[in-house]
Amino acid sequence: MEWSLEERKGIYAKVEVFNHTWDQSPTLHRLGVIPREEIQELSGGLFSMDVPVDINRRIFDYDLLVVMGPVFPHEVVGFSGGNKYFFPGIAGPEILNFFHWLGAVVTNPMIIGNKWTPVRKVVDRAAALIPQERLCFCFVVDDKHYHGLFAGTPESAWDAASDLSARIHIETKDRAFHTVLSKAPLMYDELWVAGKCMYKLEPVVADGGELIIYAPHLKEVSEVHGALIREIGYHCRDYFLKQWDRFKHYPWGTLAHSTHVYGIGSYDESSGVETPRVRVTLATQIPPEECKRINLGYRDPATIKVEDFENREEEGILYVPKAGEKLYHLRNKPVWAGG
């Protein structure tokens, strides 16, 4: 059955779409504060600070809050979905930035594809402050198939969906690769989102290896955050932590993005030398001088022939034609020790 345009207008006449202005305090409501003692416990001792919990005040116009969305492996929280659509989804800046930086301090390889991470515990704790009833529909899908739908509370629906996602969205490899060509889909139109091509493949790149983000269509680091990223560059976690007084005033969410794209590494304070575990190279329209400025490698995408990377896994070369969707990890990879 198909509805006419007039019929559709009638069905959706009362539907409204709002833009979440996370950085405008008049649009937010403070639900409470997660005290430092709880944050210390939830974060496994990594942080001890009060975290204000602000949310979009429009939720108080409704008696029932319904979340609908997919569940995938996620670089900050472990698996997306559930209460993540509230925090940081429609949250204020304090918990938004804390959420991302906590995940960055734990590091992407220890977070992504793991369920009970410190970040998930903080998200669920914040959502418990919401007074209304919450329901959730969690989808598990890929680009070709619908695999499952789970309904219930955000906690229970996400719990079941993430188990299925772990079977659908994670590909296990028995070996690491010295070269990975990670091709970004067209929907990743800036590095801010195309960073997923690194996040979801970092666990299978060998020490000292190279991951190439191949995106000939990509021209921009980030329209919104680009100026800040050009100022701080891409660096490992320890580069920021060992110079914290220098960087603590930057938005923690931007620092987190920086570390996720750069990957695991080390920083020697005495020499000022930063050593990445993996070299990240951009094969995009971002020019070589800007790649150097933001501390990433450059390669002219016109020089890359995809066929040179295909079907060479036995030689230690991996090609992923639609990167960012599926997580690749090594068999028996480490998981977060706290859960």
C-alpha positions, -999 to 999 in steps of 0.1 A, spaced: 0 0 0 13 34 -9 2 67 6 -2 99 -15 18 130 -6 -13 145 11 -18 114 31 18 114 42 15 150 52 -15 141 74 3 112 91 34 132 100 16 165 106 25 165 143 61 152 139 88 176 148 126 174 143 149 193 166 186 201 164 204 193 196 224 224 206 247 207 230 268 238 237 240 262 245 232 260 282 196 274 280 186 243 260 200 220 287 188 207 321 210 194 348 199 159 360 225 157 387 262 151 392 280 117 393 303 122 423 341 117 421 339 86 442 316 69 418 336 81 388 367 66 403 350 32 407 333 33 373 365 42 355 386 16 372 406 43 390 415 63 359 396 94 369 385 110 402 363 140 394 327 151 397 309 148 363 278 171 358 251 153 339 232 177 316 206 167 290 184 184 264 155 199 283 131 189 256 129 154 271 106 169 298 80 176 272 74 138 269 62 110 292 80 82 273 114 84 257 119 59 228 153 52 212 157 36 178 191 29 163 217 4 153 243 -14 174 279 -17 161 314 -20 176 324 15 188 358 30 195 347 50 226 321 30 244 327 -6 231 294 -11 212 271 17 201 234 19 210 212 19 241 218 47 265 245 61 243 217 79 224 211 100 255 248 103 267 265 118 248 237 118 222 216 147 236 239 156 265 258 187 276 295 194 271 308 182 304 297 145 302 302 146 264 339 155 267 344 132 297 328 103 278 352 106 249 384 113 269 377 83 292 376 61 262 407 76 247 426 70 280 416 34 281 425 33 243 406 22 212 421 -14 210 411 -21 247 376 -6 242 363 -14 207 342 -46 205 341 -51 243 308 -48 261 313 -39 297 338 -10 294 342 18 319 326 42 294 294 20 291 292 20 329 293 58 330 267 60 302 243 37 320 249 55 353 240 89 338 209 75 321 197 62 355 192 99 364 165 103 337 131 103 355 109 92 325 104 57 313 129 47 286 123 22 258 147 11 231 147 -7 198 182 -19 189 188 -30 153 216 -53 142 221 -48 104 249 -46 78 249 -32 43 230 -62 29 211 -79 57 188 -73 86 200 -96 114 179 -88 144 157 -63 164 157 -62 202 132 -43 222 131 -35 259 148 -11 283 179 6 268 200 -17 290 184 -50 282 178 -44 244 214 -32 240 228 -62 260 211 -87 237 219 -67 205 256 -63 213 259 -100 217 246 -105 181 266 -76 168 298 -93 181 290 -122 159 280 -102 129 303 -72 129 336 -86 141 360 -104 118 388 -123 135 422 -127 120 450 -151 131 478 -128 122 487 -91 121 494 -72 88 524 -50 81 503 -30 55 466 -23 55 448 -4 28 416 8 44 392 22 17 367 47 30 331 47 17 319 79 1 296 86 31 328 94 51 333 129 36 358 142 62 385 127 84 364 133 115 343 103 104 367 85 81 388 80 112 367 48 116 389 33 89 417 34 115 397 26 146 383 -6 133 415 -19 118 441 -7 143 439 -40 163 452 -61 133 481 -38 122 515 -52 132 539 -32 153 557 -8 130 532 -14 102 513 11 81 476 18 77 466 38 47 433 56 48 424 55 11 397 81 3 403 99 -30 370 118 -25 379 132 9 390 169 10 385 180 46 398 171 81 367 185 97 345 215 89 335 219 126 366 209 144 393 214 117 408 245 132 414 229 166 428 197 150 452 217 129 463 235 161 469 204 182 476 178 155 472 140 157 490 124 186 490 94 209 474 94 243 507 98 262 517 128 242 487 146 258 488 130 292 525 138 297 519 174 287 485 177 304 489 213 316 494 223 280 464 205 266 438 201 294 420 233 283 412 219 248 379 201 243 385 166 255 363 152 227 387 167 201 417 153 220 401 119 220 395 120 182 432 129 178 444 99 197 420 75 181 432 84 146 468 84 155 466 52 175 487 37 203 521 52 208 546 65 233 561 99 241 594 106 257 593 139 277 631 143 279 637 142 242 602 153 230 601 123 207 567 106 199 568 71 186 536 56 170 529 19 171 514 22 136 521 47 109 488 63 96 490 76 61 463 97 43 457 90 6 431 117 2 428 152 -13 442 167 19 476 181 6 509 169 19 518 201 37 486 198 58 492 161 65 526 171 78 511 199 99 486 175 115 513 148 121 500 122 96 516 106 66 508 115 30 504 95 -1 491 106 -35 459 86 -40 465 85 -78 496 64 -71 476 36 -54 465 6 -74 440 -13 -54 449 -45 -72 484 -43 -57 468 -48 -23 442 -74 -31 445 -111 -21 478 -108 -4 470 -116 32 495 -144 33 522 -118 26 510 -96 54 490 -72 33 453 -66 40 428 -47 17 394 -37 31 372 -23 4 345 -8 27 363 1 59 347 15 90 317 -8 91 333 -40 105 358 -44 133 389 -65 126 407 -80 156 432 -107 164 422 -139 179 426 -139 217 429 -101 217 431 -84 251 400 -70 267 393 -43 293 405 -59 326 376 -43 345 348 -63 330 
